[in-house]
């Protein structure tokens, strides 16, 4: 009986090892690129802060220009493109008008204006530059989106399986091997194959929990079905998608020259005095409401307040979605809303970002050491055999 059980365990371990090896070889290059670009993306805001002087202005004791004037000015600078939103910062910050279109290809530009005079400051192509390059690599390997995004998404999903199978394979068979699996026990006689094995197994163990977290949050963003399951498993009972309610009033109480949303941001600035910024989204048509995203913490997204207003009366409207006021969010709502901040480590401040950077960097090392481990075992050098001289 004991022999049968040992054989079953050995066969199960062999099967899991094969699965771990095959998935690792298939996804190795992809996971290396995604991990390296991910650790570089973590400090995007901090790095860009060294050369973003155009985002700041001299504060004045004046009102900001109206939202309708901002729209007019921005559309003259970038005509025939869709304005996604207008971001109002503090009194010393420029207004950012974000243009975004997903089809036929992603168009993502920003126009920065003086908040008092409306003077043009700078136009920025968010798809270009170093971090634009990094993001394209992280999301789609610099391939066409239809191909690259799918390759990345399913590779990250397989990474979850790789990490779980790796933990099973790491688990020592007896107590004697625990120390060896938890630390680098090297000396001058340790061969490079042993060192590489330890780099793969010991490093893999220590980054496994946070590596799983990065992969899990990545899958939440990559797959709608994964996102929905994660929300429902957390106990969510609201609509997990973004829902913009329609305006309730069919009549217009403002003239076409002075739309109601001109009054909205000044009112919110008086009400949400501690807010970091406000992002106004113009109504898409005559029936949709006005969306304003109130950012309550710099560099964080999960605790934003999503507010909706009738475009004619400015009456505040409720939404059935998880994206409403943060104070009304339940546990499951908060978990999903925190997903991106967890993914880049921002949820833990600068310490969290450093941890995310290191974990992502170490995750990038695992495919490298794994391939070397596979190569060393697959293409072993034949052992040298001693040859005896032949007597003549």
N, C-alpha and C positions, 0 to 999 in steps of 0.2 A: 504493500500500500504506500509506504514511504517513497519507494522508488517511482511509483506512478505519479505521486504528487510532485516529486522533484522534476520529473520529465514534463509534466504539464506546466509547471512554473518556468522551466527552461524554454519550452516552446513558446509560451506567452511572451517571455522576455525577448526571444529571438524575433517574434512577429513585430513587437513594438519597436525593437531596434531597427528593423527593416523599414517600418513606416517612418520613423524619425529620420533615418538616413535618406530615404527617397524624397520626402518632403523638403528636407534641408537642402539637398542638391538642386531640386527644382526651383526653390524660391531664394536660394542663397544670394545671388547677385541683386535681386529685387530688394530683399530685406537689408542688404548692406547699403544700398543707395537710399532707401527710405529712412534708415536709422541715421546715417550721416547727415542727410539734409534736414532731418527732424531735429537733431541736436543743434544745428546751426540756426534753425528757425526760432528756437526757444528765446534767444536774446535779440530778436529783431527790433523790438521797441527801444531797448537800451542802446543798441548800436546806432540806430537811426537818430537817436537824440543828439548825437555828436555833430550832425550836419543838417538839422531841420529848423534853422533860424527863420525860414520863410513861413513857418507856422505861427509866428508870434508878431504882435504889433504893439505899438505904444498905446496903453489904455487912455481913454478919454471919458469925460463926464457927459456922454451923449448916448442916445438910444441907438440900438443896432438898426441897420436898414431893414425894411420889411421883407418878408418871405417872398412876396410877389416880385419885388425888385431884384432879389437874389436870383430868382428863377429866370427873369428876363435877361439879366446880365450874363448868367452862366450859359444860357442857350444861345447867346450870340457868340460866345467863345467856342463852344462845341455844339454846332447845330445838328439837328436831325438825329440826336441820340437821347436816350431815356435817362432822366435824373432819378437815381435811386433814393437819394435823401440828402438833407442839408444838416451838417453838424455844427451846432453852436457851442463854442467852448466858453472859457472864462473871458473876462474883460480884456486880457492881454493876448488872446489867441485869435488867429484868423478863422474865418468861416470856411469850412470845407464843403464843397458841393461834389457829391459822389455820382458819377455816371456809370451805370452798369447794364450790360446786355449779355445774355448767355448765348444767343443765337445770332447769326450762323456760327460765329466763334466768339469767345469771351472778349468783351470790351469793358475795361475797368480803368477809368481815369478819374482823377480828382482835380478840381479847380479851387484854388485858394484865393479868397477875397478879403479886403479890409472890411471888418464888420461895421464900421462907422460910415465910410464913404462909398463902399462897394468897389473900390479900385482893385483892378486885377493884380495879383501878386505872383502866382505861379501855377502852371499846369503840370501835373505829374501823371505819367503812365505807370500805374501800379503793377502792370504785367512785366515791366522791364526792370533793368538794374539787377544787382546781385541777388536781392531777396526775391524778386520776381522769378529769376532763374532757379533759385533754391526751391521755391514753392512748386514750380512746374515739375521739377524732379521728384519732389516728395509726393505729389498727387498723381502724376502720370508718367514719370520716367522720361520726360521731354518728348513723349510720343503723342500722336493725336489723341485727344481726350477719350474718344469712344473706345480706343484700344488700351491706352496706358492706364486709365483710371480703373478699368476692370482687372487688369493684371495686378495692380497694386492692391486693390480691395481683396481679391481672393488670396493673394500672397499673405496679407496681414491676417486673414481668417485662418490660413494654414499655419501661421506662426503661433496661434493659440494652441493648436494641436501639437506643434513641435515642442513648445515650452512644457505642456502637460506631460507628453511622452518623455521628455528629457528629465523631468523630475522623477518619474517612475524609474528610469534607467539609472539615475544618480543614486537612488536609495541603496545604501550599503546592504550587502547580503548578510553580514555579521558585524558585531560590535567592533572588531579589530580594525575595520576599514573606515570607521566614522571620522577619525582624526585625519586620515588621508584625504577624505572627501571635503573637509572643511577648511583646510589650509594648504599653502604651498610649502611642502616639505622637501626643499631642494638642497643639494650640496654640489660640490665641484665635480662629482662623478655622475650627476643626473643628466641623462641623455635628452636631446631636444624633443624626441617623441614623447617622453614622460612629461616634460614641461608643457608641451602643446596639449597633451591629454588633460593635465591639471588646469591649464588656462581655459579649456572648454568646459570642463565639469565643475570646477570650483567657481569660476566666474559665472557660469550659467546658473548655479544654485543661488548665488547671492543676488543676482539681478532678476531671478525668475518671477518673484511676486510683483515687483514694479514693472517688469517687462510684460507680464500678463495684463497689468492695468493699462499700460500704453496700447497694447494690441486690442484690448477690449474696448477702450474708448475710441480707438481708430475704427473698429468695426461698427460701433454705434453711428459714427458719421458716414461710413461707407455704404451701409445697407439699411434700407427703410425697414425691412422685416426684423433685422437685429435690433434696431432702434425701438420698434414697437414692442418686441418681446421684452427687452430690458426694462422698458417703462412699466409694462403690465406686471412683470415679475416683482418689481419694486413696490407694487400696490397701487399703481396709478389708475385713476378712474375718470380722467378728463380726456379731451381730444389732444393727442400728443403732437399734432401738427399745428402750423401757424395759421390762425383764422382771423381775418379782418372783417368785423361786422359791417353791415350796411348802415348808412345814415337812416335815421327814423323819420326825418322830416323831408317832405317832397317839395316844399316851397323854399325860395331863396330870399333871405332877409338882408343880404348884402349886395351892393352893386358889383358889376363885373370888374370895376376899377379897384375895388377894395374887398377882396375875398376875406372870409371870416378867419382863415388860418393866419392872417397877418397879426391878429391879436393873441394867438395861442401861445407862442413861446414866451412873450413878455409876461403873460399870466402865470405860466409854469415857473418862470424864473423867480417870481415872487413867492410861489407856494413851495417849491423844492429848492430852498436856499442853499442846501449843502450838496446839491448835485454837481457832478464833474462836467457833464455835457448833456446836450439835448439833440436828438436826431429827428428832424421833421421829415415825414414822408408825405408828399403831395397826394391828394386823392386821385386814384387812377381814372375815375369817371364820375358822372353826376350822382351816383348812388353809393359809392363806397365811402367809408369814414376816413378820417385823418389819423394816421398813426404817429405817435411820438415816443421814441425810446429814451428814457431818462437813465443816464448812467450814474450810478451812485458810488462807484469806486474806480479809481484810475487803473487801467490794465486788466479789469475783470469784467466778465459779461453775465455771470450767473445771477447776480442780484439786481439786474436792471429792471426798471418798471416799464412795462409796455402799456401805453395808454391810448385809448381810442375815443375820437370825438366826432360828433355829427358835423359834417362839413358846412352846414348852414347855420346851426344854432350854437355850436361848440358844446352841446350837451355831452357829458361823458357817457360812453357806452361800455357795457360789459362784454367779455368774450368767454366762450366755453373752452378755450384752449388753455394749455399750461402756461402760455406766454401772456400773462396779465401782470397784475401788481405782485411784487415779490412777497409782500406780507401775506398774501392770500395763497401762496404756493404751499402744497403739502410736501411730505417727505419725498415721494416719487417724483414730483415736479422738480424739486430742487436737485435731485440726483441727475436727472436728464439735463437740466439747465447748467449744471456744473461740468458737464462732460468735456467741453473744449478747454475750460480752465484747468481741469485735471490733466488733460492730455498734454498740455504744454508746461505743466507745473506751476502755472500762475496762481493757483488756488493756495499755494504755500508761500507766496511772496518770492523774494529773491532767492531764499533758501530752497524753496520748491523748484524754482527754475534751474538752479545748480544741480539738484538731484535729478531732474528730468534730463538735463544735458548729459550727466555722467552715465545714467542708465541707458540712454539712447546710444551713447558712444560705445559702451560695453556691449550692447546688443549687436552693434555693427561688427564687433570682433568675433562673435560666435560663428557666423557663417564662414569666416576666414579660418579659424582654428578647426571648425568642423570639416571643411574640405581637406585641409592638411591631414587631419586624422583619418579621413576616408582614404585619401591617396596613399598614406603611409601603410595602411593595412591592406589595401588592394594591390599595390605594386611593391611588394616587399622584395628587397634584394636577396638573391639566392645566397644561402650560407656557403661560406668558403670551405672546401673540403681539402684536407691535407693529402698531398700526393707523395707516395713513397717511391724512391728511386728503384729502377729496375736493374737487377744484377745481370750482367752480360757474361 
